[in-house]
Structure formats: C-alpha cells, structure tokens
Amino acid sequence: MDDHNPGSRGSGRHALLGACAMLALIGLYFLLREHWGHVAGWWPYLLLLACPLMHVFMHDGHGHDHREK
C-alpha cells in the first residue's frame, strides 16, 4: 500500500491522526486559556525539573564510557 496515494488505506489513517491532533491542540488552547493563572505559577518548577531530565536523556545517563571501543 502506498501512503502517498490518496486512494490507499493509509491516507485515511493519517487524516484521522491529523484531525485528532488538531482537536487536542484546540482543547489544550481552551484549557490553558481558562486556567492560565494556575499554570503560570508552575513554570519555575517545570524549568528546574527540565534541567535534570534533559541531562539524563540527552547524555544517556551516567556511568557510560566515553572512550571509543
């Protein structure tokens, strides 16, 4: 099956996925719009949490050997 062919089965799945993603984004927009006062107070904590998470995921954790094998 060719995903680039409009008559194939895969194109319907991509359209459904795109529609679900757009609905999720619209829902997130309205949710944040109504509760921005609550969400804005968490930004400093989320930034501090992002630092160790980025360190772990971007550097593959600790204890790995940097020498080439």
NORVENRA-V820698 format. One line per field, one symbol per residue. phi: phi as a letter, one per 30 degrees, with the letter a starting at -180 (. if undefined). psi: psi as a letter, one per 30 degrees, with the letter a starting at -180 (. if undefined). Layout:
BEGIN
phi: ???
psi: ???
END
This chain:
BEGIN
phi: .cddddddddddddddddddddddddddedddddcddddddcedddddddddddddddchicidddddc
psi: kkffkfflefeeeeeeeeeeeeeeeeeeeeeeefgeeeefffeeeeeeeeeeeeeeffghalglkfkk.
END
